[in-house]
Amino acid sequence: MLSPVTYSFHGMPAVVRSKAMENLLSLAERVARTNATVLITGETGSGKEVIARALHHYSLRHSKPWVDVNCAALPEHLVESELFGYEKGAFSGADSLKQGLFELANTGTLFLDEIGELDHKMQVKLLRVLDGTPYYRLGGVRKISVDVRILSATNVNLEEAVRTGKFRSDLYHRLCQIHLQVPPLRERPEDVVGLAELFLQQQDSRFYFSPEAVDGLQRCSWPGNVRELRNLVSKSLIFAEGPCIGLADLALTVQGPTPVSGGATSFSLGSIEREMVLKALNETSGHQQKAAKLLGISSRTLSRKLKSYGMSEELEESIA
């Protein structure tokens, strides 16, 4: 197994242990030295912004402004004013001049996340600016020219959006001079533990994962990718009885991860946890307090788990 390498790209840490991400970062470093526009694709939470920040970090513009915006988070009527700015008095509430994000990113990098959410009107205006055409601020009479390197990202299949008419083909080709695909977390399980340990250290350095928890983390498919992993780690700190986070602490909070199937060896955190509890009860002849001690959890936690399995009454009858 490769040793984890920790990077920091403009304040965003990244842990890389997988060969797939090492190769992607190596490619990003080469691409960064050009002025080509780059389209970064991948599933939600897979780490597209990390790659975008790496491109700026390795570029000749690294000491210049970095500006990022989530296009999906902007109300439709505000997209134009946010990107291109406005003059004082351009509309009701415009009490002063506001520079747009293109101006703020001048000589640097502008990262347009969720680019697939832009409507057709904004796609046309964005294309003109990308082609080097000066633009007006809203309500302006003086054209603005900028020198900005554009990076964009999406979890939408833009090629399909082009075929269905939802995205302009000319804008797609302008944005996608270089295409970088970020693999989902399930295709790079080597990165899971390193990332989980990073998130754990960021929140409480006293905690660590048990070997069983490490194995469980690597076997999940993580449909929510890195965001889901970060959320799981945060929750596990709440439920852990001590500094060692066990498989049971993770299983208590796992909602999204789908079992990874491999023939006869299908995996589920919940089913493994249940097997561990049953084994402990069997070894202690059904004595819940002793079983809880064996599992490294409190009697109350064990009781709660048994109720969730629908087993508490059954055990009471068997003991009686």
FENDA-V549935 format. One record per pair of residues at least 24 apart in sequence whose C-alpha atoms are under 10 Angstrom apart, sorted by the first residue. I is the first residue (numbers start at 1). J is the second residue. Records with the same first field share a line. If there is no record, write none. Layout:
I->J  J
This chain:
1->190
2->190  191
3->190  194
4->190  191  193  194  195
5->191  194
6->194  195  198
7->50  54
8->50  53  54  57
9->49  50  51  52  53  54  55  56  57  58
10->50  53  54  56  57  62  66
11->50  53
12->49  50  53  54
13->50  195  198  199
14->47  50  51  54  191  194  195  198
15->191  192  193  194  195  196  197  198
16->188  190  191  192  194  195
17->188  189  190  191  192  193  194  195
18->187  188  189  190  191  192  194
19->188  190  191
20->182  183  187  188  190  191
21->51  182  183  188  190  191
24->51  180  181  182  183
25->50  51  54  55  58  180  182
26->54
27->55  180
28->52  53  54  55  56  57  58  59  178  180
29->54  55  56  57  58  59
30->55  58  59
31->55  58  59  178  180
32->56  57  58  59  60  61  62
33->58  59  60  61
34->59  60  149
35->59  60  61  109  148  149  150  177
36->149  150  151  174  175  176  177  178
37->130  148  149  150  151  152  173  174  175  176  177  178  179
38->111  149  150  151  152  153  174  175  176  177  178  179  180
39->111  112  113  115  150  151  152  153  154  172  173  174  175  176  177  178  179  180  181
40->113  114  151  152  153  154  155  175  176  178  179  180  181  182
41->114  152  153  154  155  156  157  158  179  180  181  182  183
42->153  154  155  156  157  180  181  182  183  184
43->154  155  156  181  182  183  184  185  223  224  225
44->114  154  155  156  184  223  224  225  226  227  228
45->155  184  185  222  223  224  225  226  227  228  229
46->155  181  182  183  184  185  186  222  223  224  225  226  227  228
47->182  183  184  185  225  226  227
48->113  152  153  154  155  180  181  182  183
49->111  112  113  151  152  153  182
50->182
51->151  153  180  181  182
52->109  110  111  112  113  150  151  152  153  180
53->109  111  151
55->109  151
56->108  109  110  111  149  151
57->109
59->108  109  149
60->108
61->107  108  109  148  149
62->107  108  109
63->107  108
64->105  106  107  108  109
65->104  105  106  107  108  109  110  148
66->104  105  106  107  108  109  110  111  148  149
67->101  102  103  104  105  106  108  109  110  111  112
68->101  105  109  110  111  112  113  151  152
69->101  110  111  112  113  114  115  152
70->111  112  113  114  115  117  152  153
71->111  112  113  114  115  116  117  118  152  153  154
72->112  113  114  115  116  117  118
73->113  114  117
74->117  118
76->117  118  119  122
79->118  119  122
80->121  122  125  126  137  138
81->137  138  139
82->137  138
83->112  122  126  137
84->125  126  129  135  136  137  138  144
85->136  137  138  139  140
86->136  137  138  139  140
87->136  137  138  139  140  141
88->138  139  140
89->138  139  140
90->137  138  139  140
91->138  139
94->139
97->137  138  139  140
98->137  138
99->137
100->137  138
102->129  144  145  146  147  148  149  150
103->144  145  146  147  148
104->146  148
105->146  147  148  149  150
106->145  146  147  148  149
107->146  147  148  149
108->146  147  148  149  150
109->147  148  149  150  151
110->148  149  150  151  152
111->148  149  150  151  152  153
112->150  151  152  153  154
113->151  152  153  154  155
114->152  153  154  155  156
115->151  152  153  154  155  156  158  167  172  175
116->152  153  154  155  156  157  158  161  166  167  172
117->154  156  166  167
118->166  167
119->166  167  168
120->165  166  167  168
123->167  168  170  171  172
124->168  170  171
125->171
126->171
127->168  170  171  172  174  175
128->171
130->171  174  175
131->171  174
150->174  175
151->175  176  178
152->176  179
153->179  180  181
183->225
184->221  222  223  224  225  226
185->218  220  221  222  223  224  225  226  229
186->218  219  220  221  222  223  224  225  257  260
187->221  222
188->218  221
189->217  218  219  220  221  222
190->218
191->218  226
192->217  218  219  220  222  225  226  229
193->217  218  229
195->226  229  230  233
196->226  229  230  231  232  233  234
197->230  233
198->230  233
199->229  230  231  232  233  234
200->230  233  234  236  237
203->233  234  237
204->234  237  243
205->243
206->242  243  244
207->237  240  242  243  244  245
208->237  242  243  244  245  246
209->243  244  245  246  247  249  250
210->243  244  245  246  247
211->244  245  246  247
212->245  246  247  248  272
213->244  245  246  247  248  249  250  251  269
214->245  246  247
215->247  269
216->246  247  248  250  251  267  268  269  272
217->247  250  251  257  269
218->260
219->257  258  259  260  261  266  267  268  269
220->254  256  257  258  259  260  261  267  268  269
221->256  257  258  259  260  261  267
222->254  256  257  258  259  260
223->256  257  258
224->256  257
225->256  257
228->254  255  256  257
229->254  256  257
232->256  257
239->297  301
240->296  297  298  301
241->296  297  298  301
242->296  297
244->296
245->296
246->273  295  296  297
247->272  273  276
248->272  273  274  276  277  295  296  297  301  302  305
249->273  297  301
252->305
270->309
273->305
274->305  306  309
277->302  305  306
278->306
281->315
285->319
286->315  316  318  319
287->315  319
288->315
